[in-house]
């Protein structure tokens, strides 16, 4: 029963973060909004890794590798957006 509560909580969190991402994406484009969308995506990656993939009980290296991959991708995307804006400005 506890496992289904955790999964339901993770699912509700994913729904809330997805709605937040869509609402932010429909707003005026900007670097700060892009960062907020990527932050929501990192939250979703954390919920999926810990809740659905059960990496909370796995060896720490696997959890660290999966979550750091999402963080590195978010940082690379933010860097590319920042560079694009600085070149075109």
Order of alpha helices (4+ residues) and beta strands (2+ residues): alpha-alpha-alpha
